[in-house]
Amino acid sequence: MQELTMYQVDAFTSVLFRGNPAAVLVLDDWLPEATMQNIAAENNLAETAFVRPNGKGWDLRWFTPVHEAPFCGHATLATSHVLAHELGIDGQLVFETQVGTLRVDRSNGGYQLDFPSFPPEILTETPAPLQAIFGTDEIKAFRNFENIFVVLADEQAILSFVPDLPEILKLDPLSLVITAKGDEHDFVSRYFAPLAGIPEDPVTGSIHATLVPYWAQKLGKPNLSAFQRSSRGGHLLCELKGDRVLISGSAVTFMKARIYLP
């Protein structure tokens, strides 16, 4: 029987039970892919992160309850917190991932994540599921490689939105982000990914790699305060810097556990 240590971390928050929980396992080498997927399904969190040393830094992979994810921000933050805060690793953390090299630095008691920017691609035609979800074809929308983004009128529209998950599933292989100009923050958002086994994600770092270039252009400034308006909620301080998006946030450890594999 194999014993492994697993951490659970609330990311994009400094207060327990807020932000987005992620599980993190620091490995010597990858487990079989089916085993990593089974661990993620057992955890039933938005993401379980697996990280291993590669001689120069770290290799990082993320799994939802149903499949491997190409990009995850909150689990990157959670992994950085485990390596720095729980395991005492100093200095910049460099992760090799499916979306390229991600760098994380300690910043003002929290962490600054350096992600690639994925600028918005404007949709010229409205997909039929969006018309069903929003009841109109007069929709302002854009996309990136994994999500469709819909801009709503204001923050109240974000808060009152009730997701039609069966219709959102029809966007396959894409998931849905809604966003609007914020009242107290520059912009707000919510994220629905039922295809990934995540009806609503509490706080999502990866979507901000596209939201930040969109709102930076819209508002005419590179530094932005963002808030994800899920029931748990999470605050992200963002900066568009050339072809990179910098996102700052905090994290707190909820649990350290031993898991037992056959």
Buried (B, 14 or more C-beta within 10 A) or exposed (E): EEEBBBBBBBBBBBEEEBBBBBBBBBBEEEBEEEBBBBBBBEBEBBBBBBBBBEEEBBBBBBBBBBEBBEBBBBBBBBBBBBBBBBEEBEEEBBBBBEBEEBBBBBBEEBBBBBBBBBBBBEBEEBBEBBBEBBEEEEBEBBBBEBBBBBBBEEBEEBEEBEBBBEBBBBBEEBBBBBBBBBEEBBBBBBBBBBBBBBEBBBBBBBBBBBBBBBBBEBEEEBBBBBBBBBEBBBBBBBBBBEEBBBBBBBBBBBEEEEBEEE
